[in-house]
Amino acid sequence: MFDIRDYPQALAVSQAATLSDDDYRRLYRQSVDDPDTFWAEQAKRLDWFKPWAHVQQCDLKTGQA
């Protein structure tokens, strides 16, 4: 489906990253394989005025809204 490749990173960015390469690859893979779960977990890091009901309102695989 997707090919995970290594892309060059700016030194400052890579030094500031708190994720190991393995953690990054795991999260990236989850974002591709199961985007609803991935984004629901990421959304927990934010404060919301009211709880959201849907992670997404479109189909990311087909591009249909």
ZITA-V438352 format. One record per residue. N is the residue number from 1. PHI is phi in whole degrees, 0 to 359 (none if undefined). Layout:
N & PHI
N & PHI
This chain:
1 & none
2 & 238
3 & 253
4 & 273
5 & 239
6 & 272
7 & 246
8 & 298
9 & 237
10 & 295
11 & 303
12 & 298
13 & 292
14 & 294
15 & 287
16 & 275
17 & 293
18 & 259
19 & 262
20 & 285
21 & 302
22 & 296
23 & 296
24 & 300
25 & 297
26 & 296
27 & 294
28 & 299
29 & 299
30 & 297
31 & 296
32 & 276
33 & 283
34 & 216
35 & 298
36 & 299
37 & 294
38 & 302
39 & 288
40 & 297
41 & 294
42 & 294
43 & 294
44 & 294
45 & 280
46 & 252
47 & 265
48 & 246
49 & 294
50 & 220
51 & 298
52 & 274
53 & 259
54 & 229
55 & 289
56 & 217
57 & 242
58 & 209
59 & 256
60 & 294
61 & 287
62 & 258
63 & 80
64 & 273
65 & 272
